[in-house]
Amino acid sequence: MLYAVLCYNDENAVATWSKEEDDACMARLGKVEDGMKAKGKMGPVARLLPTTSATTLRKTSGEPFIIDGPFAETKEQFLGFYIADCDSLEEAMAFAKDLAEANPGAGGYEIRPVGIFHPSELG
């Protein structure tokens, strides 16, 4: 089953990292990704730009409207995601735990099964 591992953290805290700190974190995360790649289980990975670059289309009972930025004001922001082909929720949780170890500080990883995926539409 495919699982999305959604990455949340305080983007203001992450933005304070030096280039060296960011590069080191990405290298540690890359080692975790490499382990899944070696098993043929790693799918797309994305790191999102800051929420200041976001635009939200909000649906209501009338016409949808568009606002700058994310819709919700929260302490943690959605910063990126992984798609992994795991045999069980336990395997997906182990992958998320490895990611958490590689990524210092606060934040969280939400693990959700993927219902629809169209890999032929990538690229």
ABEGO torsion letter per residue (X at the ends): XBBBBBBBBBAAAAAABBAAAAAAAAAAAAAAAAAAAAAGABBBBBBBBBAAABBBBBBBABBBBBBBEBABBBABBBAEBBBBBBABAAAAAAAAAAAAAABBEBEBBBBBBBABBBAAABX
